[in-house]
Amino acid sequence: MNYNIRTLSKGEYSLLQDFLYEAIFVPEGVPAPPKSIINQPELQVYIADFGKKKDDIGLAAEVDNTVVGSVWARIMNDYGHIDNDTPSIAISLYKEYRGRGIGTSMMNEILNILRERGYKQASLSVQKANYAVKMYLNVGFEIVDENEEEYIMLCRLR
């Protein structure tokens, strides 16, 4: 599949609402939550006023001139928060585009951008049952903490 990874334009920041919803891991056999779940404060930290902080970085994955996925990073007090110098990353693709290497390419690209901007590390949180854990490990993340349901993962960028 041909795809392109590029910077998310300001006019596309509203797409992050869709991709935040798509990033919510729903185990097999469990009904998806309502889309309104993204309005909860603990999820809004991922997208509220995106682009207004100097640390906000967003990329889009395009197939046939249609955005099918996004990865974004910002320093925020989210589930994967390490400290105020470590950007947290969120990533998602529409279901029909998963498992094709697009997510890996997006993740590698944002890690390279963060490295070029001088960040020492990046973090994320992921449900233990999420198939994406393997991809995160493959691109250089390591598990640094966990609770019953989630891993906190860190990628050292130097």
Number of C-alpha atoms within 10 A of each C-alpha: 8 7 16 15 19 15 15 20 12 10 7 12 17 14 16 25 18 16 21 23 19 18 19 18 17 14 11 8 6 7 8 12 12 8 12 8 14 19 13 9 10 12 17 16 18 25 22 15 12 21 16 8 10 9 17 18 20 25 22 26 24 17 16 10 9 11 20 21 27 30 26 26 25 24 23 21 15 18 18 23 21 21 13 10 15 23 26 27 24 23 24 27 22 14 10 8 16 15 13 10 12 24 22 17 16 24 21 15 16 21 22 14 13 20 16 12 10 11 17 15 19 27 26 24 21 23 19 16 14 13 12 19 18 10 15 21 14 11 14 14 21 17 18 12 12 14 9 7 9 17 21 21 24 24 20 14 16 9
